[in-house]
Amino acid sequence: MANAGNAVSTLNGLFKDRYADSVQDLVPDHVKLYNDVKFDNSKKVGESYNEPVILSLESGFTYGGEDGSLFDLNDVKEFKMKNAKIKARELVLRSAISIGALSRSGSDPQAIEKAMDLMVGNMLKSMYHRLEVQMFYGQEGLGEVKTADVTTSTEKVIEVTDATWAAGIWNGTTNAEVEIFDSALTASVIGSGAVRVKGYSLKNKTVTIELVAGGSFASPADDIAATDVIYFKGAAAGGAVKNEFLGIHAIATESTNLFGIANANEPLFQGSIVDVGTDATANSAVLSFAKIEEGISSMVEKGLMEEEVCVYVNPKQWDDLLTEQDAKRVHDSSYSSSKVEAGQKEIVFYGQNGIIKIVSSTFVKQGFSYILAKKDLKRIGSTEVTFKRPDGEEYLELLEGKH
């Protein structure tokens, strides 16, 4: 329902009679990339953020030979510098709670946890979850459709391809509204009526969607097809219009125009991509230390120096790497040359660049991993996540016509 907020009926788990001492939160909170890449307050964006990028060296050399005579100098061939232009993208979470729910949860005898505290905490987790997804896959989509089956006239079960499945993307998304576009983003394939997530299966890599209001799904399932892409509602408007900011995946794979710079012939302004191959039996990507080092080599060719990098991998890839014992790796800061422990929180090994840290993230899709030099990354915009308005006041208000 439009503008429907939380009411006593939707917050009945808060009210004490026969409930436990605390509310059990089952939504995981593993926003590692968001925590690793800090917001740069010094780079506050107005109309746009501009970063000059040097794409070549000076080349106006003249070779004079050995005889020592006068010679003419060749013309200046200055280095190539272009301006990367980034505009901030807005993301707003709207929440509401009834006055009755607030008043009835004001103290411990009446409620397990104050309703406002619970709502604010969940708002923050919801925002961080959405930002983590966007930081990895902004303008790329949540997953690619493998198959779609009609369950009822208002319900579908969509199987997401193994390569584009990430459990962290879908955890906690029940009731989230989504849109499905063809692979070219030319049009929504759902048609009329809002669509939301009814449920999902981590085991089967499926997402069950249902119509919120109006319309019905075609039968057989000829409206949703393989290679269609799922987006959160409003993230993609169709065609070239995308309301999300560019995520790591989209930045790394862009080889036409990146932040206003034509980069088709500018390898220094392109990501380094290594195909790790596919296990035909498991139909999933195969990641190894050798492939990681191959990716590092590509980055070193473009200027990566002695600096730490992080490799963000799917948990399944983490398991593969952990079982591949390599003589030059150590496990986290507790490593001892005289003791090896089974099972680790963090894998660290050394390559030609220096330290390579492997980070497991449920937000990374199974078919991909990302090598990032964290010191070269920053989050910019007009503000970090906040509840305050630009004038500094808290953005809380009574809804007109609601109580």
C-alpha positions in Angstrom: 0.0 0.0 0.0 1.3 3.5 -0.9 2.8 5.3 2.1 1.9 2.5 4.5 4.1 2.7 7.6 4.8 0.2 10.4 1.8 -0.2 12.7 1.2 -2.2 15.9 0.1 -5.2 13.8 3.4 -5.2 11.8 5.5 -4.7 14.9 3.8 -7.2 17.2 7.1 -9.0 17.9 8.1 -6.0 20.0 5.3 -6.2 22.5 6.2 -8.2 25.5 3.7 -10.8 26.8 5.3 -14.0 25.6 8.4 -13.0 23.7 12.1 -13.4 24.4 14.4 -10.8 25.9 15.6 -9.5 22.6 14.6 -9.5 18.9 16.5 -12.0 16.9 18.0 -10.4 13.7 18.5 -13.0 11.0 19.7 -10.7 8.2 23.5 -11.0 7.8 25.5 -7.8 7.8 28.8 -8.4 5.9 29.3 -5.2 4.0 33.1 -5.6 3.7 33.7 -3.4 0.6 31.7 -0.6 2.1 33.7 -0.7 5.3 37.0 -1.0 3.4 36.5 2.0 1.1 36.0 5.0 3.3 34.0 8.1 2.4 36.2 11.0 1.4 34.7 14.1 3.0 37.3 16.3 1.3 35.9 15.4 -2.1 32.4 16.6 -1.6 30.6 16.7 -5.0 28.8 19.7 -6.2 27.7 19.6 -9.9 30.3 16.9 -10.5 33.6 15.6 -9.2 36.5 16.0 -11.6 39.7 13.9 -11.5 42.5 14.7 -14.0 43.8 11.4 -15.4 47.3 11.1 -17.1 47.0 8.5 -19.8 50.5 8.7 -21.5 54.1 9.9 -21.0 55.9 12.8 -22.7 57.3 11.7 -26.1 58.9 14.8 -27.6 62.4 13.3 -27.7 65.2 14.1 -30.2 68.1 11.7 -30.7 71.3 13.6 -31.5 73.7 10.8 -32.5 77.4 10.7 -31.6 79.2 13.4 -33.7 78.4 16.4 -31.4 77.1 18.7 -34.2 74.1 21.0 -33.9 70.8 19.3 -34.7 67.2 20.4 -34.7 64.9 19.5 -31.9 61.7 17.7 -32.6 58.3 19.2 -31.7 56.9 18.9 -28.2 54.8 15.8 -27.7 53.1 16.5 -24.4 51.6 13.8 -22.2 47.9 13.0 -22.7 45.7 14.1 -19.8 41.9 13.9 -19.7 39.3 14.8 -17.1 37.3 12.0 -15.5 33.9 13.5 -14.5 31.8 11.8 -11.9 28.3 12.9 -10.8 26.8 11.9 -7.5 23.8 9.5 -7.5 21.1 9.9 -4.9 19.7 7.0 -2.8 17.0 7.7 -0.2 15.3 5.2 2.1 11.8 6.2 3.3 10.4 4.6 6.4 7.4 5.2 8.7 6.2 4.1 12.1 2.9 4.7 13.8 2.6 6.9 16.9 0.9 4.0 18.7 3.9 1.7 18.1 6.2 4.4 19.4 4.2 5.1 22.6 3.7 1.4 23.4 7.3 0.5 23.1 8.7 3.4 25.2 10.1 1.4 28.2 11.2 -2.1 29.1 8.0 -3.3 30.9 6.0 -2.6 27.7 8.3 -3.8 24.9 11.4 -5.8 24.2 13.1 -3.1 22.3 12.2 0.5 21.6 10.4 0.6 18.2 12.3 3.6 17.0 15.7 2.2 17.9 14.8 -1.1 16.2 13.5 0.7 13.1 16.6 3.0 12.9 18.9 0.1 13.2 17.2 -1.8 10.5 17.1 1.3 8.3 20.9 1.5 8.6 21.4 -2.2 7.8 19.0 -1.9 4.8 20.9 1.1 3.5 24.3 -0.5 3.9 23.1 -3.7 2.2 21.8 -1.8 -0.8 25.1 0.2 -1.0 27.2 -2.9 -0.8 25.3 -4.4 -3.7 25.7 -1.2 -5.6 29.4 -0.9 -4.9 30.0 -4.3 -6.5 27.2 -4.3 -9.1 25.9 -0.9 -9.7 24.6 -0.6 -13.3 25.2 -4.3 -13.8 22.1 -5.9 -12.2 21.5 -8.4 -9.4 21.6 -11.5 -11.5 21.0 -13.0 -14.9 17.9 -15.2 -15.5 18.7 -18.8 -16.3 15.1 -20.1 -16.3 11.6 -18.9 -15.2 8.6 -21.0 -14.4 5.0 -19.8 -13.7 3.8 -21.1 -10.4 0.4 -19.2 -10.5 -1.0 -16.4 -12.6 0.6 -13.9 -10.2 3.8 -15.8 -9.1 7.0 -16.9 -10.8 10.1 -18.8 -9.7 13.3 -17.5 -11.4 16.5 -19.5 -11.4 19.6 -17.2 -11.5 22.6 -18.4 -13.4 25.4 -19.9 -11.2 27.9 -17.3 -12.4 25.7 -14.3 -11.4 24.4 -15.7 -8.1 25.5 -14.2 -4.8 23.7 -15.1 -1.6 24.4 -11.8 0.1 22.6 -9.8 -2.6 19.3 -11.7 -1.9 19.5 -12.1 1.9 16.8 -10.0 3.5 15.2 -8.9 0.3 11.7 -10.4 0.9 9.1 -7.8 -0.1 11.7 -5.8 -2.0 10.4 -4.6 -5.4 12.4 -5.6 -8.5 12.3 -5.1 -12.2 13.4 -7.4 -15.0 14.9 -6.1 -18.3 16.1 -7.7 -21.4 19.9 -8.0 -21.6 20.1 -4.7 -23.7 18.0 -2.8 -21.1 15.6 -1.7 -23.8 12.5 -2.6 -22.0 11.0 -4.2 -18.9 9.9 -7.8 -19.6 7.3 -7.8 -16.8 4.8 -5.4 -18.3 2.3 -3.6 -16.1 2.1 -4.1 -12.3 4.7 -3.8 -9.6 6.7 -7.0 -8.8 8.3 -7.9 -5.5 10.4 -10.7 -4.0 8.2 -13.2 -2.3 11.1 -15.5 -1.2 14.3 -17.0 -2.4 16.3 -20.2 -2.1 20.0 -20.0 -1.4 20.4 -23.7 -2.2 18.6 -23.7 -5.5 19.7 -20.2 -6.5 16.1 -19.2 -7.2 14.0 -16.0 -6.5 10.3 -16.2 -6.3 8.6 -13.0 -7.4 4.9 -12.0 -7.3 2.8 -9.3 -8.7 1.9 -6.6 -6.2 -1.1 -5.2 -8.0 -2.6 -5.5 -11.4 -1.7 -7.6 -14.4 -0.7 -11.3 -14.6 2.2 -13.4 -15.8 2.1 -15.0 -19.2 1.7 -18.8 -19.3 3.9 -20.5 -20.5 6.7 -18.3 -19.2 7.4 -16.4 -22.3 7.7 -12.9 -20.8 10.9 -13.7 -18.7 13.6 -15.5 -20.6 17.2 -16.5 -20.2 19.8 -13.6 -20.2 17.2 -11.2 -18.9 18.6 -9.2 -15.9 17.1 -8.5 -12.5 17.4 -5.0 -11.0 16.0 -3.4 -7.8 13.1 -1.2 -8.7 14.2 2.2 -10.0 17.9 1.3 -10.4 17.5 1.0 -14.1 15.0 3.1 -16.1 15.5 1.3 -19.4 17.8 2.0 -22.3 20.9 4.0 -21.4 19.3 5.5 -18.3 20.6 4.0 -15.1 20.0 5.6 -11.8 22.7 3.7 -9.8 26.3 4.7 -9.6 28.8 2.5 -11.4 29.9 -0.5 -9.3 33.3 -2.2 -9.4 32.2 -4.8 -12.0 30.9 -2.2 -14.4 34.0 0.0 -14.0 36.3 -2.9 -14.6 34.5 -4.2 -17.7 33.9 -0.8 -19.4 36.0 -0.4 -22.5 34.1 2.3 -24.5 33.5 5.3 -22.3 34.3 5.5 -18.6 33.5 8.7 -16.6 33.4 10.8 -19.7 36.7 9.5 -21.2 36.7 7.4 -24.4 38.8 4.5 -23.2 38.6 2.0 -26.1 42.3 2.7 -26.9 43.4 3.6 -23.4 44.4 0.3 -21.6 45.6 2.3 -18.6 42.0 3.4 -18.1 40.6 -0.1 -18.4 40.3 -2.9 -15.9 42.5 -5.9 -16.2 40.4 -9.0 -16.9 41.5 -12.6 -16.6 39.4 -15.6 -17.6 39.8 -18.3 -15.0 37.9 -20.9 -16.9 34.9 -23.0 -15.9 34.5 -26.4 -14.2 32.2 -28.2 -16.7 30.9 -30.5 -13.9 30.1 -27.8 -11.4 29.4 -25.1 -14.0 31.2 -22.5 -11.8 34.3 -20.4 -12.1 37.6 -22.0 -11.0 39.8 -19.7 -9.0 43.4 -20.5 -8.0 46.4 -18.8 -6.6 48.0 -19.0 -10.1 45.0 -17.2 -11.7 45.2 -14.5 -9.0 48.9 -14.0 -9.7 48.0 -13.8 -13.4 45.6 -11.0 -12.6 48.3 -9.3 -10.5 50.7 -9.5 -13.4 48.3 -7.7 -15.6 48.0 -5.0 -13.0 51.7 -4.7 -12.5 52.1 -4.2 -16.3 49.9 -1.1 -15.9 51.9 0.3 -13.0 50.9 -1.6 -9.8 53.8 -1.1 -7.4 54.7 -2.4 -4.0 51.3 -2.2 -2.3 48.8 -4.4 -0.7 45.8 -5.5 -2.7 42.6 -7.3 -1.7 41.0 -10.0 -3.7 37.2 -10.1 -3.0 35.9 -13.6 -3.7 32.7 -15.6 -3.3 32.7 -18.0 -0.3 32.8 -21.0 -2.6 36.0 -19.6 -4.2 37.3 -19.0 -0.7 36.9 -22.7 0.0 38.8 -23.6 -3.2 41.7 -21.4 -2.3 41.9 -22.5 1.3 42.3 -26.1 0.2 45.0 -25.2 -2.2 48.0 -25.0 0.0 50.7 -22.7 -1.4 54.2 -22.5 0.1 54.4 -18.7 -0.1 51.1 -17.9 1.6 50.6 -17.2 5.3 47.3 -17.1 7.2 46.4 -13.8 8.9 48.4 -12.0 11.5 48.6 -15.0 13.8 50.8 -16.9 11.3 53.7 -18.8 12.9 56.4 -20.7 10.9 56.3 -23.4 13.6 52.5 -23.9 13.6 49.8 -24.3 11.0 46.2 -24.2 12.1 43.3 -25.7 10.2 40.7 -23.2 9.1 41.4 -19.5 8.9 39.6 -16.2 8.9 41.8 -14.6 6.3 44.3 -15.8 3.7 47.3 -13.6 3.0 50.1 -14.5 0.6 52.9 -12.7 -1.2 53.2 -11.9 -4.9 55.3 -9.6 -7.0 53.3 -6.6 -5.8 53.7 -7.5 -2.1 50.9 -8.5 0.1 47.8 -10.1 -1.4 44.8 -10.5 1.0 41.9 -12.8 0.1 38.6 -11.5 1.4 35.4 -13.7 1.3 32.2 -11.8 0.6 28.7 -13.1 0.2 28.0 -10.2 -2.1 30.5 -11.4 -4.8 28.8 -13.4 -7.5 30.1 -17.0 -8.0 31.6 -16.4 -11.4 33.7 -13.4 -10.5 36.4 -12.1 -8.2 37.9 -8.6 -7.9 41.5 -7.5 -7.2 41.5 -4.0 -5.8 44.2 -1.7 -4.5 42.3 -0.2 -1.6 44.5 2.9 -1.3 43.4 4.0 -4.8 39.7 3.7 -4.0 37.5 6.3 -2.4 33.8 6.9 -2.0 32.7 10.4 -2.9 29.4 12.2 -3.0 27.6 15.0 -1.3 27.3 13.2 2.0 27.9 9.9 3.8 24.8 7.9 4.9 22.9 10.2 7.2 19.6 11.0 8.8 20.2 14.7 8.6 19.0 17.2 6.0 21.5 19.5 4.3 20.7 22.2 6.9 21.8 19.8 9.7 18.4 19.1 11.1 17.1 15.6 11.6 14.9 14.4 8.7 11.9 13.3 10.8 8.4 14.5 10.3 4.8 13.6 10.9 3.0 12.2 7.8 0.0 14.3 6.8 -3.1 12.2 7.2 -1.3 9.5 9.1 -1.0 8.7 12.9 
